Amino acid sequence: MHMHKFEKIWLIFGISSLLFFLSIVGVSAFYLGNQPPSCLTTIDPEKVDETAPFDKPGLNKVEGKDWDYELVYVAQAFSYNPLEVEIPVGAKVKVIATTKDVIHGFGVAGTNINMMLEPGYVSEYVTTFDKVGEFLIVCNEYCGTGHHFMMSKIKVVE
Amino acid sequence: MSSLPEKKRNIQKEDHSSLKGTLTSVFILGGFILITWLSVYFLFNSRF
């Protein structure tokens, strides 16, 4: 089969880039264990306030787990509970969130915490808060007329 | 395409095989993709 030299060059370049990008994603998923944060455990959206751990929203210290704290958030149209939270710097935290009504977003600006909260599902993300400062949580998934008012604040303190 | 009849060959003779422009365009596009991908990758790694 006759292929032009240039065609060989860009095919090699294109296929190698593809293999490179796919390997990065593959290593991240299968070796490092990274998963999408959303749609893991299921929950009854009508009974969120009575179901653990959402009966105690906020930062909770835990023992015997790979992380030191669990940050439990409940979203609804149009607010987050808790409205504000303080986290000690360096803490390894598992953020656990769900919604009581419609789909909401949970995006902590300036961080990699970014997930969708879907009714009937619990979303989770484990991270270490190693930077001091104030981080704004915004709803980045349109949820209704009050969507742009939904916010919360994480204060990482010494 | 070497089987064109003799009288049409003079009018239609053109060089099909310069792929230099295509190669350049592909590399410019590939470079753009690579650079933007790496930028986002490093930005992601720098955030918690």
N, CA and C atoms of all chains as a GROMACS GRO file, in nm:
protein
  618
    1MET      N    1   0.086  -0.119   0.000
    1MET     CA    2   0.000   0.000   0.000
    1MET      C    3   0.089   0.123   0.000
    2HIS      N    4   0.063   0.212  -0.092
    2HIS     CA    5   0.152   0.327  -0.103
    2HIS      C    6   0.098   0.444  -0.021
    3MET      N    7   0.177   0.489   0.077
    3MET     CA    8   0.135   0.604   0.158
    3MET      C    9   0.240   0.711   0.145
    4HIS      N   10   0.194   0.831   0.129
    4HIS     CA   11   0.286   0.945   0.120
    4HIS      C   12   0.364   0.958   0.250
    5LYS      N   13   0.488   1.005   0.241
    5LYS     CA   14   0.572   1.017   0.359
    5LYS      C   15   0.508   1.108   0.464
    6PHE      N   16   0.447   1.218   0.420
    6PHE     CA   17   0.384   1.311   0.514
    6PHE      C   18   0.265   1.245   0.584
    7GLU      N   19   0.190   1.165   0.508
    7GLU     CA   20   0.076   1.098   0.569
    7GLU      C   21   0.124   1.005   0.680
    8LYS      N   22   0.235   0.938   0.655
    8LYS     CA   23   0.292   0.850   0.759
    8LYS      C   24   0.327   0.932   0.881
    9ILE      N   25   0.387   1.049   0.858
    9ILE     CA   26   0.431   1.132   0.970
    9ILE      C   27   0.313   1.176   1.055
   10TRP      N   28   0.208   1.232   0.990
   10TRP     CA   29   0.102   1.283   1.076
   10TRP      C   30   0.014   1.175   1.135
   11LEU      N   31   0.008   1.060   1.069
   11LEU     CA   32  -0.064   0.949   1.130
   11LEU      C   33   0.007   0.901   1.255
   12ILE      N   34   0.141   0.890   1.246
   12ILE     CA   35   0.218   0.848   1.364
   12ILE      C   36   0.199   0.950   1.476
   13PHE      N   37   0.210   1.078   1.443
   13PHE     CA   38   0.192   1.184   1.541
   13PHE      C   39   0.054   1.178   1.604
   14GLY      N   40  -0.050   1.164   1.520
   14GLY     CA   41  -0.187   1.163   1.571
   14GLY      C   42  -0.215   1.043   1.659
   15ILE      N   43  -0.176   0.924   1.612
   15ILE     CA   44  -0.203   0.803   1.689
   15ILE      C   45  -0.123   0.801   1.818
   16SER      N   46   0.001   0.851   1.814
   16SER     CA   47   0.079   0.856   1.940
   16SER      C   48   0.016   0.950   2.041
   17SER      N   49  -0.032   1.067   1.996
   17SER     CA   50  -0.096   1.158   2.091
   17SER      C   51  -0.217   1.090   2.152
   18LEU      N   52  -0.294   1.022   2.069
   18LEU     CA   53  -0.412   0.953   2.119
   18LEU      C   54  -0.373   0.850   2.225
   19LEU      N   55  -0.270   0.768   2.196
   19LEU     CA   56  -0.226   0.668   2.292
   19LEU      C   57  -0.177   0.733   2.420
   20PHE      N   58  -0.106   0.846   2.404
   20PHE     CA   59  -0.054   0.919   2.521
   20PHE      C   60  -0.169   0.967   2.609
   21PHE      N   61  -0.268   1.034   2.552
   21PHE     CA   62  -0.379   1.085   2.630
   21PHE      C   63  -0.460   0.972   2.693
   22LEU      N   64  -0.484   0.865   2.616
   22LEU     CA   65  -0.561   0.753   2.669
   22LEU      C   66  -0.488   0.686   2.785
   23SER      N   67  -0.355   0.676   2.774
   23SER     CA   68  -0.279   0.614   2.884
   23SER      C   69  -0.290   0.696   3.011
   24ILE      N   70  -0.283   0.828   2.997
   24ILE     CA   71  -0.294   0.913   3.115
   24ILE      C   72  -0.428   0.890   3.183
   25VAL      N   73  -0.536   0.888   3.105
   25VAL     CA   74  -0.668   0.864   3.163
   25VAL      C   75  -0.676   0.724   3.222
   26GLY      N   76  -0.619   0.626   3.151
   26GLY     CA   77  -0.622   0.488   3.200
   26GLY      C   78  -0.549   0.470   3.331
   27VAL      N   79  -0.428   0.528   3.340
   27VAL     CA   80  -0.350   0.519   3.464
   27VAL      C   81  -0.426   0.588   3.577
   28SER      N   82  -0.484   0.705   3.547
   28SER     CA   83  -0.558   0.779   3.648
   28SER      C   84  -0.674   0.698   3.702
   29ALA      N   85  -0.745   0.629   3.613
   29ALA     CA   86  -0.864   0.556   3.655
   29ALA      C   87  -0.831   0.422   3.719
   30PHE      N   88  -0.742   0.344   3.656
   30PHE     CA   89  -0.723   0.207   3.703
   30PHE      C   90  -0.610   0.193   3.803
   31TYR      N   91  -0.505   0.274   3.790
   31TYR     CA   92  -0.393   0.262   3.883
   31TYR      C   93  -0.411   0.355   4.002
   32LEU      N   94  -0.449   0.482   3.977
   32LEU     CA   95  -0.466   0.578   4.085
   32LEU      C   96  -0.605   0.572   4.145
   33GLY      N   97  -0.695   0.499   4.081
   33GLY     CA   98  -0.828   0.480   4.139
   33GLY      C   99  -0.920   0.601   4.132
   34ASN      N  100  -0.894   0.693   4.042
   34ASN     CA  101  -0.982   0.810   4.032
   34ASN      C  102  -1.115   0.772   3.968
   35GLN      N  103  -1.223   0.824   4.027
   35GLN     CA  104  -1.357   0.795   3.974
   35GLN      C  105  -1.432   0.925   3.956
   36PRO      N  106  -1.534   0.927   3.871
   36PRO     CA  107  -1.619   1.045   3.869
   36PRO      C  108  -1.687   1.059   4.004
   37PRO      N  109  -1.703   1.182   4.053
   37PRO     CA  110  -1.756   1.198   4.188
   37PRO      C  111  -1.905   1.173   4.202
   38SER      N  112  -1.978   1.180   4.093
   38SER     CA  113  -2.123   1.181   4.107
   38SER      C  114  -2.185   1.043   4.084
   39CYS      N  115  -2.305   1.032   4.131
   39CYS     CA  116  -2.387   0.912   4.107
   39CYS      C  117  -2.325   0.786   4.164
   40LEU      N  118  -2.284   0.792   4.289
   40LEU     CA  119  -2.230   0.672   4.350
   40LEU      C  120  -2.341   0.602   4.429
   41THR      N  121  -2.349   0.633   4.559
   41THR     CA  122  -2.455   0.569   4.639
   41THR      C  123  -2.590   0.630   4.604
   42THR      N  124  -2.696   0.554   4.632
   42THR     CA  125  -2.830   0.607   4.610
   42THR      C  126  -2.892   0.647   4.743
   43ILE      N  127  -2.992   0.734   4.735
   43ILE     CA  128  -3.059   0.784   4.854
   43ILE      C  129  -3.200   0.825   4.814
   44ASP      N  130  -3.291   0.824   4.909
   44ASP     CA  131  -3.426   0.868   4.880
   44ASP      C  132  -3.430   1.020   4.895
   45PRO      N  133  -3.453   1.095   4.788
   45PRO     CA  134  -3.447   1.241   4.796
   45PRO      C  135  -3.548   1.302   4.892
   46GLU      N  136  -3.658   1.230   4.918
   46GLU     CA  137  -3.758   1.285   5.009
   46GLU      C  138  -3.716   1.267   5.155
   47LYS      N  139  -3.622   1.175   5.179
   47LYS     CA  140  -3.584   1.145   5.318
   47LYS      C  141  -3.440   1.188   5.347
   48VAL      N  142  -3.389   1.285   5.274
   48VAL     CA  143  -3.248   1.324   5.290
   48VAL      C  144  -3.219   1.369   5.433
   49ASP      N  145  -3.307   1.453   5.488
   49ASP     CA  146  -3.279   1.510   5.620
   49ASP      C  147  -3.276   1.404   5.730
   50GLU      N  148  -3.338   1.288   5.704
   50GLU     CA  149  -3.338   1.185   5.808
   50GLU      C  150  -3.230   1.079   5.785
   51THR      N  151  -3.170   1.080   5.666
   51THR     CA  152  -3.073   0.975   5.633
   51THR      C  153  -2.932   1.021   5.669
   52ALA      N  154  -2.859   0.935   5.742
   52ALA     CA  155  -2.719   0.966   5.772
   52ALA      C  156  -2.638   0.964   5.644
   53PRO      N  157  -2.534   1.048   5.629
   53PRO     CA  158  -2.489   1.149   5.724
   53PRO      C  159  -2.555   1.286   5.707
   54PHE      N  160  -2.661   1.293   5.624
   54PHE     CA  161  -2.718   1.424   5.592
   54PHE      C  162  -2.807   1.479   5.702
   55ASP      N  163  -2.823   1.401   5.809
   55ASP     CA  164  -2.896   1.456   5.922
   55ASP      C  165  -2.807   1.549   6.003
   56LYS      N  166  -2.674   1.545   5.975
   56LYS     CA  167  -2.582   1.637   6.043
   56LYS      C  168  -2.491   1.703   5.941
   57PRO      N  169  -2.542   1.798   5.865
   57PRO     CA  170  -2.458   1.863   5.764
   57PRO      C  171  -2.346   1.946   5.828
   58GLY      N  172  -2.237   1.962   5.755
   58GLY     CA  173  -2.124   2.038   5.807
   58GLY      C  174  -2.002   1.950   5.817
   59LEU      N  175  -1.899   2.003   5.885
   59LEU     CA  176  -1.774   1.928   5.897
   59LEU      C  177  -1.782   1.834   6.017
   60ASN      N  178  -1.760   1.707   5.995
   60ASN     CA  179  -1.764   1.608   6.103
   60ASN      C  180  -1.633   1.532   6.107
   61LYS      N  181  -1.576   1.523   6.226
   61LYS     CA  182  -1.452   1.446   6.240
   61LYS      C  183  -1.486   1.297   6.237
   62VAL      N  184  -1.402   1.220   6.166
   62VAL     CA  185  -1.427   1.075   6.165
   62VAL      C  186  -1.300   1.002   6.206
   63GLU      N  187  -1.319   0.881   6.253
   63GLU     CA  188  -1.206   0.798   6.293
   63GLU      C  189  -1.203   0.671   6.211
   64GLY      N  190  -1.084   0.617   6.198
   64GLY     CA  191  -1.073   0.485   6.136
   64GLY      C  192  -1.093   0.483   5.986
   65LYS      N  193  -1.086   0.603   5.924
   65LYS     CA  194  -1.102   0.602   5.779
   65LYS      C  195  -0.977   0.664   5.715
   66ASP      N  196  -0.972   0.655   5.585
   66ASP     CA  197  -0.857   0.708   5.512
   66ASP      C  198  -0.853   0.861   5.517
   67TRP      N  199  -0.962   0.924   5.557
   67TRP     CA  200  -0.969   1.070   5.564
   67TRP      C  201  -1.001   1.111   5.708
   68ASP      N  202  -0.968   1.241   5.740
   68ASP     CA  203  -0.984   1.285   5.879
   68ASP      C  204  -1.122   1.341   5.908
   69TYR      N  205  -1.182   1.402   5.806
   69TYR     CA  206  -1.312   1.466   5.824
   69TYR      C  207  -1.405   1.428   5.710
   70GLU      N  208  -1.534   1.443   5.738
   70GLU     CA  209  -1.634   1.433   5.632
   70GLU      C  210  -1.708   1.565   5.628
   71LEU      N  211  -1.710   1.626   5.510
   71LEU     CA  212  -1.782   1.752   5.494
   71LEU      C  213  -1.913   1.719   5.424
   72VAL      N  214  -2.021   1.727   5.500
   72VAL     CA  215  -2.152   1.685   5.451
   72VAL      C  216  -2.232   1.807   5.408
   73TYR      N  217  -2.277   1.808   5.284
   73TYR     CA  218  -2.352   1.920   5.228
   73TYR      C  219  -2.487   1.873   5.176
   74VAL      N  220  -2.590   1.954   5.203
   74VAL     CA  221  -2.721   1.927   5.145
   74VAL      C  222  -2.760   2.047   5.060
   75ALA      N  223  -2.793   2.021   4.935
   75ALA     CA  224  -2.832   2.130   4.846
   75ALA      C  225  -2.982   2.123   4.822
   76GLN      N  226  -3.039   2.241   4.810
   76GLN     CA  227  -3.180   2.246   4.770
   76GLN      C  228  -3.200   2.377   4.696
   77ALA      N  229  -3.313   2.390   4.630
   77ALA     CA  230  -3.342   2.516   4.559
   77ALA      C  231  -3.388   2.620   4.661
   78PHE      N  232  -3.314   2.721   4.701
   78PHE     CA  233  -3.191   2.763   4.639
   78PHE      C  234  -3.085   2.793   4.745
   79SER      N  235  -3.041   2.694   4.815
   79SER     CA  236  -2.939   2.719   4.917
   79SER      C  237  -2.859   2.593   4.943
   80TYR      N  238  -2.745   2.613   5.004
   80TYR     CA  239  -2.664   2.502   5.051
   80TYR      C  240  -2.667   2.502   5.203
   81ASN      N  241  -2.666   2.385   5.260
   81ASN     CA  242  -2.653   2.373   5.404
   81ASN      C  243  -2.530   2.287   5.431
   82PRO      N  244  -2.424   2.338   5.494
   82PRO     CA  245  -2.414   2.465   5.566
   82PRO      C  246  -2.382   2.584   5.477
   83LEU      N  247  -2.413   2.702   5.525
   83LEU     CA  248  -2.389   2.823   5.447
   83LEU      C  249  -2.242   2.863   5.453
   84GLU      N  250  -2.176   2.818   5.558
   84GLU     CA  251  -2.036   2.854   5.576
   84GLU      C  252  -1.970   2.745   5.662
   85VAL      N  253  -1.844   2.716   5.635
   85VAL     CA  254  -1.778   2.613   5.716
   85VAL      C  255  -1.630   2.646   5.726
   86GLU      N  256  -1.570   2.610   5.842
   86GLU     CA  257  -1.426   2.632   5.860
   86GLU      C  258  -1.356   2.497   5.862
   87ILE      N  259  -1.247   2.491   5.788
   87ILE     CA  260  -1.172   2.365   5.781
   87ILE      C  261  -1.027   2.393   5.817
   88PRO      N  262  -0.966   2.314   5.903
   88PRO     CA  263  -0.824   2.335   5.936
   88PRO      C  264  -0.736   2.301   5.816
   89VAL      N  265  -0.633   2.383   5.792
   89VAL     CA  266  -0.548   2.361   5.675
   89VAL      C  267  -0.475   2.228   5.688
   90GLY      N  268  -0.463   2.158   5.579
   90GLY     CA  269  -0.396   2.028   5.580
   90GLY      C  270  -0.488   1.911   5.606
   91ALA      N  271  -0.615   1.940   5.631
   91ALA     CA  272  -0.708   1.832   5.663
   91ALA      C  273  -0.745   1.755   5.537
   92LYS      N  274  -0.746   1.622   5.551
   92LYS     CA  275  -0.792   1.537   5.440
   92LYS      C  276  -0.940   1.515   5.461
   93VAL      N  277  -1.018   1.562   5.366
   93VAL     CA  278  -1.164   1.565   5.384
   93VAL      C  279  -1.233   1.491   5.271
   94LYS      N  280  -1.338   1.418   5.309
   94LYS     CA  281  -1.424   1.360   5.207
   94LYS      C  282  -1.550   1.447   5.201
   95VAL      N  283  -1.571   1.509   5.086
   95VAL     CA  284  -1.690   1.592   5.068
   95VAL      C  285  -1.802   1.500   5.022
   96ILE      N  286  -1.912   1.502   5.098
   96ILE     CA  287  -2.027   1.416   5.064
   96ILE      C  288  -2.147   1.508   5.047
   97ALA      N  289  -2.212   1.501   4.932
   97ALA     CA  290  -2.322   1.595   4.908
   97ALA      C  291  -2.436   1.529   4.832
   98THR      N  292  -2.556   1.583   4.855
   98THR     CA  293  -2.670   1.539   4.779
   98THR      C  294  -2.770   1.654   4.768
   99THR      N  295  -2.878   1.631   4.697
   99THR     CA  296  -2.978   1.734   4.677
   99THR      C  297  -3.114   1.681   4.720
  100LYS      N  298  -3.198   1.775   4.764
  100LYS     CA  299  -3.331   1.734   4.808
  100LYS      C  300  -3.434   1.747   4.698
  101ASP      N  301  -3.399   1.823   4.593
  101ASP     CA  302  -3.502   1.841   4.491
  101ASP      C  303  -3.449   1.818   4.350
  102VAL      N  304  -3.393   1.923   4.290
  102VAL     CA  305  -3.351   1.911   4.150
  102VAL      C  306  -3.200   1.895   4.140
  103ILE      N  307  -3.151   1.882   4.019
  103ILE     CA  308  -3.006   1.872   3.998
  103ILE      C  309  -2.942   2.006   4.031
  104HIS      N  310  -2.839   2.001   4.114
  104HIS     CA  311  -2.759   2.119   4.143
  104HIS      C  312  -2.615   2.090   4.110
  105GLY      N  313  -2.537   2.197   4.099
  105GLY     CA  314  -2.394   2.180   4.084
  105GLY      C  315  -2.328   2.205   4.218
  106PHE      N  316  -2.206   2.161   4.231
  106PHE     CA  317  -2.128   2.187   4.352
  106PHE      C  318  -1.987   2.212   4.305
  107GLY      N  319  -1.957   2.340   4.283
  107GLY     CA  320  -1.826   2.375   4.233
  107GLY      C  321  -1.755   2.466   4.329
  108VAL      N  322  -1.641   2.423   4.382
  108VAL     CA  323  -1.563   2.508   4.472
  108VAL      C  324  -1.459   2.580   4.386
  109ALA      N  325  -1.482   2.708   4.366
  109ALA     CA  326  -1.400   2.785   4.273
  109ALA      C  327  -1.254   2.784   4.313
  110GLY      N  328  -1.166   2.759   4.217
  110GLY     CA  329  -1.023   2.758   4.244
  110GLY      C  330  -0.972   2.624   4.292
  111THR      N  331  -1.059   2.524   4.298
  111THR     CA  332  -1.016   2.390   4.338
  111THR      C  333  -1.064   2.290   4.235
  112ASN      N  334  -1.029   2.163   4.257
  112ASN     CA  335  -1.075   2.058   4.167
  112ASN      C  336  -1.206   1.994   4.214
  113ILE      N  337  -1.266   2.053   4.318
  113ILE     CA  338  -1.392   1.998   4.367
  113ILE      C  339  -1.502   2.052   4.275
  114ASN      N  340  -1.556   1.963   4.194
  114ASN     CA  341  -1.657   2.004   4.098
  114ASN      C  342  -1.743   1.884   4.067
  115MET      N  343  -1.867   1.886   4.116
  115MET     CA  344  -1.951   1.770   4.090
  115MET      C  345  -2.097   1.809   4.076
  116MET      N  346  -2.172   1.721   4.016
  116MET     CA  347  -2.316   1.741   4.001
  116MET      C  348  -2.386   1.667   4.112
  117LEU      N  349  -2.487   1.730   4.168
  117LEU     CA  350  -2.566   1.665   4.271
  117LEU      C  351  -2.699   1.630   4.207
  118GLU      N  352  -2.724   1.501   4.195
  118GLU     CA  353  -2.848   1.457   4.130
  118GLU      C  354  -2.941   1.394   4.231
  119PRO      N  355  -3.070   1.427   4.223
  119PRO     CA  356  -3.164   1.372   4.322
  119PRO      C  357  -3.165   1.220   4.314
  120GLY      N  358  -3.154   1.158   4.431
  120GLY     CA  359  -3.151   1.013   4.437
  120GLY      C  360  -3.009   0.958   4.444
  121TYR      N  361  -2.910   1.046   4.433
  121TYR     CA  362  -2.771   1.000   4.436
  121TYR      C  363  -2.686   1.083   4.531
  122VAL      N  364  -2.580   1.021   4.580
  122VAL     CA  365  -2.485   1.089   4.667
  122VAL      C  366  -2.354   1.106   4.591
  123SER      N  367  -2.301   1.228   4.592
  123SER     CA  368  -2.174   1.253   4.524
  123SER      C  369  -2.064   1.269   4.627
  124GLU      N  370  -1.944   1.219   4.594
  124GLU     CA  371  -1.835   1.222   4.690
  124GLU      C  372  -1.705   1.265   4.624
  125TYR      N  373  -1.619   1.333   4.702
  125TYR     CA  374  -1.487   1.370   4.650
  125TYR      C  375  -1.392   1.384   4.768
  126VAL      N  376  -1.279   1.315   4.760
  126VAL     CA  377  -1.180   1.322   4.869
  126VAL      C  378  -1.067   1.414   4.827
  127THR      N  379  -1.032   1.509   4.915
  127THR     CA  380  -0.922   1.599   4.884
  127THR      C  381  -0.856   1.648   5.013
  128THR      N  382  -0.737   1.704   5.000
  128THR     CA  383  -0.667   1.761   5.115
  128THR      C  384  -0.663   1.912   5.098
  129PHE      N  385  -0.718   1.984   5.194
  129PHE     CA  386  -0.725   2.130   5.186
  129PHE      C  387  -0.592   2.189   5.230
  130ASP      N  388  -0.496   2.195   5.137
  130ASP     CA  389  -0.364   2.237   5.179
  130ASP      C  390  -0.334   2.383   5.150
  131LYS      N  391  -0.434   2.463   5.119
  131LYS     CA  392  -0.412   2.606   5.097
  131LYS      C  393  -0.506   2.688   5.184
  132VAL      N  394  -0.450   2.783   5.259
  132VAL     CA  395  -0.532   2.869   5.343
  132VAL      C  396  -0.608   2.968   5.256
  133GLY      N  397  -0.730   3.001   5.296
  133GLY     CA  398  -0.804   3.101   5.220
  133GLY      C  399  -0.952   3.077   5.224
  134GLU      N  400  -1.024   3.161   5.150
  134GLU     CA  401  -1.169   3.147   5.142
  134GLU      C  402  -1.206   3.096   5.004
  135PHE      N  403  -1.287   2.994   5.001
  135PHE     CA  404  -1.325   2.936   4.874
  135PHE      C  405  -1.477   2.941   4.860
  136LEU      N  406  -1.520   2.991   4.745
  136LEU     CA  407  -1.663   3.006   4.722
  136LEU      C  408  -1.718   2.882   4.655
  137ILE      N  409  -1.829   2.833   4.707
  137ILE     CA  410  -1.900   2.722   4.643
  137ILE      C  411  -2.015   2.782   4.564
  138VAL      N  412  -2.020   2.750   4.436
  138VAL     CA  413  -2.129   2.800   4.354
  138VAL      C  414  -2.204   2.684   4.291
  139CYS      N  415  -2.328   2.712   4.257
  139CYS     CA  416  -2.407   2.612   4.189
  139CYS      C  417  -2.383   2.630   4.039
  140ASN      N  418  -2.314   2.533   3.978
  140ASN     CA  419  -2.284   2.547   3.836
  140ASN      C  420  -2.368   2.456   3.749
  141GLU      N  421  -2.490   2.429   3.795
  141GLU     CA  422  -2.583   2.350   3.714
  141GLU      C  423  -2.719   2.416   3.730
  142TYR      N  424  -2.771   2.473   3.623
  142TYR     CA  425  -2.893   2.552   3.631
  142TYR      C  426  -3.004   2.476   3.702
  143CYS      N  427  -3.062   2.540   3.804
  143CYS     CA  428  -3.160   2.470   3.886
  143CYS      C  429  -3.289   2.549   3.903
  144GLY      N  430  -3.301   2.666   3.841
  144GLY     CA  431  -3.424   2.742   3.858
  144GLY      C  432  -3.398   2.891   3.872
  145THR      N  433  -3.502   2.963   3.914
  145THR     CA  434  -3.494   3.109   3.916
  145THR      C  435  -3.395   3.162   4.019
  146GLY      N  436  -3.366   3.085   4.122
  146GLY     CA  437  -3.273   3.133   4.225
  146GLY      C  438  -3.134   3.075   4.210
  147HIS      N  439  -3.109   3.015   4.097
  147HIS     CA  440  -2.984   2.942   4.072
  147HIS      C  441  -2.860   3.027   4.100
  148HIS      N  442  -2.864   3.154   4.060
  148HIS     CA  443  -2.745   3.238   4.072
  148HIS      C  444  -2.724   3.287   4.215
  149PHE      N  445  -2.822   3.263   4.303
  149PHE     CA  446  -2.804   3.304   4.443
  149PHE      C  447  -2.742   3.194   4.528
  150MET      N  448  -2.743   3.074   4.476
  150MET     CA  449  -2.696   2.962   4.557
  150MET      C  450  -2.546   2.970   4.577
  151MET      N  451  -2.504   2.981   4.703
  151MET     CA  452  -2.361   2.979   4.729
  151MET      C  453  -2.334   2.939   4.872
  152SER      N  454  -2.210   2.903   4.895
  152SER     CA  455  -2.166   2.871   5.031
  152SER      C  456  -2.018   2.906   5.037
  153LYS      N  457  -1.962   2.904   5.157
  153LYS     CA  458  -1.824   2.945   5.170
  153LYS      C  459  -1.745   2.846   5.253
  154ILE      N  460  -1.627   2.810   5.204
  154ILE     CA  461  -1.535   2.727   5.282
  154ILE      C  462  -1.418   2.814   5.323
  155LYS      N  463  -1.393   2.820   5.455
  155LYS     CA  464  -1.278   2.898   5.504
  155LYS      C  465  -1.174   2.798   5.553
  156VAL      N  466  -1.059   2.795   5.486
  156VAL     CA  467  -0.952   2.708   5.531
  156VAL      C  468  -0.862   2.791   5.622
  157VAL      N  469  -0.853   2.748   5.748
  157VAL     CA  470  -0.783   2.828   5.849
  157VAL      C  471  -0.664   2.754   5.906
  158GLU      N  472  -0.574   2.832   5.967
  158GLU     CA  473  -0.454   2.771   6.026
  158GLU      C  474  -0.492   2.686   6.146
  159MET      N  475  -0.418   0.768  -1.159
  159MET     CA  476  -0.480   0.853  -1.261
  159MET      C  477  -0.391   0.866  -1.382
  160SER      N  478  -0.311   0.769  -1.412
  160SER     CA  479  -0.218   0.783  -1.525
  160SER      C  480  -0.279   0.737  -1.654
  161SER      N  481  -0.407   0.699  -1.649
  161SER     CA  482  -0.467   0.646  -1.771
  161SER      C  483  -0.554   0.749  -1.841
  162LEU      N  484  -0.526   0.880  -1.823
  162LEU     CA  485  -0.603   0.984  -1.894
  162LEU      C  486  -0.568   0.978  -2.043
  163PRO      N  487  -0.668   1.005  -2.127
  163PRO     CA  488  -0.640   1.009  -2.273
  163PRO      C  489  -0.543   1.122  -2.307
  164GLU      N  490  -0.466   1.108  -2.414
  164GLU     CA  491  -0.357   1.198  -2.450
  164GLU      C  492  -0.403   1.343  -2.461
  165LYS      N  493  -0.519   1.370  -2.524
  165LYS     CA  494  -0.557   1.509  -2.551
  165LYS      C  495  -0.603   1.581  -2.424
  166LYS      N  496  -0.646   1.507  -2.323
  166LYS     CA  497  -0.689   1.577  -2.201
  166LYS      C  498  -0.571   1.602  -2.107
  167ARG      N  499  -0.463   1.532  -2.132
  167ARG     CA  500  -0.351   1.539  -2.036
  167ARG      C  501  -0.294   1.678  -2.026
  168ASN      N  502  -0.287   1.754  -2.136
  168ASN     CA  503  -0.221   1.884  -2.130
  168ASN      C  504  -0.300   1.984  -2.050
  169ILE      N  505  -0.434   1.975  -2.059
  169ILE     CA  506  -0.515   2.074  -1.988
  169ILE      C  507  -0.523   2.039  -1.839
  170GLN      N  508  -0.536   1.908  -1.813
  170GLN     CA  509  -0.565   1.872  -1.675
  170GLN      C  510  -0.441   1.839  -1.592
  171LYS      N  511  -0.324   1.858  -1.650
  171LYS     CA  512  -0.204   1.818  -1.575
  171LYS      C  513  -0.184   1.911  -1.456
  172GLU      N  514  -0.193   1.859  -1.339
  172GLU     CA  515  -0.164   1.938  -1.219
  172GLU      C  516  -0.096   1.846  -1.117
  173ASP      N  517  -0.028   1.906  -1.025
  173ASP     CA  518   0.046   1.829  -0.927
  173ASP      C  519  -0.045   1.800  -0.808
  174HIS      N  520  -0.089   1.674  -0.792
  174HIS     CA  521  -0.176   1.642  -0.679
  174HIS      C  522  -0.101   1.625  -0.550
  175SER      N  523   0.030   1.605  -0.561
  175SER     CA  524   0.091   1.544  -0.444
  175SER      C  525   0.166   1.638  -0.352
  176SER      N  526   0.136   1.768  -0.350
  176SER     CA  527   0.202   1.846  -0.247
  176SER      C  528   0.117   1.845  -0.121
  177LEU      N  529   0.166   1.775  -0.022
  177LEU     CA  530   0.094   1.767   0.105
  177LEU      C  531   0.163   1.850   0.212
  178LYS      N  532   0.252   1.937   0.170
  178LYS     CA  533   0.328   2.017   0.267
  178LYS      C  534   0.236   2.107   0.348
  179GLY      N  535   0.138   2.170   0.279
  179GLY     CA  536   0.046   2.258   0.350
  179GLY      C  537  -0.038   2.182   0.450
  180THR      N  538  -0.082   2.063   0.408
  180THR     CA  539  -0.161   1.978   0.497
  180THR      C  540  -0.079   1.940   0.619
  181LEU      N  541   0.045   1.901   0.596
  181LEU     CA  542   0.130   1.861   0.708
  181LEU      C  543   0.148   1.975   0.807
  182THR      N  544   0.174   2.093   0.752
  182THR     CA  545   0.190   2.211   0.839
  182THR      C  546   0.063   2.236   0.919
  183SER      N  547  -0.051   2.233   0.852
  183SER     CA  548  -0.178   2.259   0.922
  183SER      C  549  -0.202   2.156   1.030
  184VAL      N  550  -0.175   2.029   0.998
  184VAL     CA  551  -0.196   1.923   1.097
  184VAL      C  552  -0.108   1.947   1.218
  185PHE      N  553   0.018   1.987   1.196
  185PHE     CA  554   0.108   2.008   1.308
  185PHE      C  555   0.070   2.131   1.390
  186ILE      N  556   0.020   2.235   1.323
  186ILE     CA  557  -0.026   2.352   1.398
  186ILE      C  558  -0.143   2.314   1.487
  187LEU      N  559  -0.239   2.241   1.431
  187LEU     CA  560  -0.354   2.197   1.508
  187LEU      C  561  -0.312   2.103   1.621
  188GLY      N  562  -0.223   2.008   1.586
  188GLY     CA  563  -0.175   1.914   1.687
  188GLY      C  564  -0.104   1.986   1.800
  189GLY      N  565  -0.023   2.084   1.764
  189GLY     CA  566   0.047   2.162   1.865
  189GLY      C  567  -0.049   2.236   1.955
  190PHE      N  568  -0.152   2.295   1.898
  190PHE     CA  569  -0.253   2.365   1.975
  190PHE      C  570  -0.320   2.269   2.075
  191ILE      N  571  -0.359   2.151   2.026
  191ILE     CA  572  -0.423   2.053   2.113
  191ILE      C  573  -0.329   2.012   2.225
  192LEU      N  574  -0.204   1.984   2.190
  192LEU     CA  575  -0.106   1.939   2.289
  192LEU      C  576  -0.084   2.046   2.395
  193ILE      N  577  -0.066   2.171   2.350
  193ILE     CA  578  -0.037   2.279   2.446
  193ILE      C  579  -0.156   2.306   2.537
  194THR      N  580  -0.276   2.312   2.481
  194THR     CA  581  -0.392   2.338   2.567
  194THR      C  582  -0.416   2.221   2.661
  195TRP      N  583  -0.397   2.099   2.613
  195TRP     CA  584  -0.414   1.981   2.699
  195TRP      C  585  -0.317   1.985   2.816
  196LEU      N  586  -0.190   2.012   2.787
  196LEU     CA  587  -0.089   2.017   2.892
  196LEU      C  588  -0.115   2.132   2.989
  197SER      N  589  -0.160   2.245   2.938
  197SER     CA  590  -0.189   2.359   3.027
  197SER      C  591  -0.296   2.322   3.128
  198VAL      N  592  -0.403   2.262   3.078
  198VAL     CA  593  -0.511   2.225   3.170
  198VAL      C  594  -0.464   2.116   3.266
  199TYR      N  595  -0.383   2.022   3.217
  199TYR     CA  596  -0.332   1.915   3.301
  199TYR      C  597  -0.250   1.970   3.417
  200PHE      N  598  -0.159   2.063   3.388
  200PHE     CA  599  -0.077   2.121   3.495
  200PHE      C  600  -0.160   2.208   3.589
  201LEU      N  601  -0.259   2.280   3.533
  201LEU     CA  602  -0.347   2.359   3.618
  201LEU      C  603  -0.424   2.268   3.714
  202PHE      N  604  -0.475   2.158   3.662
  202PHE     CA  605  -0.549   2.062   3.744
  202PHE      C  606  -0.460   2.008   3.856
  203ASN      N  607  -0.337   1.971   3.823
  203ASN     CA  608  -0.248   1.915   3.924
  203ASN      C  609  -0.207   2.016   4.029
  204SER      N  610  -0.210   2.145   3.992
  204SER     CA  611  -0.168   2.246   4.089
  204SER      C  612  -0.278   2.278   4.189
  205ARG      N  613  -0.401   2.237   4.161
  205ARG     CA  614  -0.512   2.266   4.251
  205ARG      C  615  -0.542   2.144   4.336
  206PHE      N  616  -0.603   2.174   4.456
  206PHE     CA  617  -0.646   2.059   4.535
  206PHE      C  618  -0.792   2.031   4.506
   0.00000   0.00000   0.00000
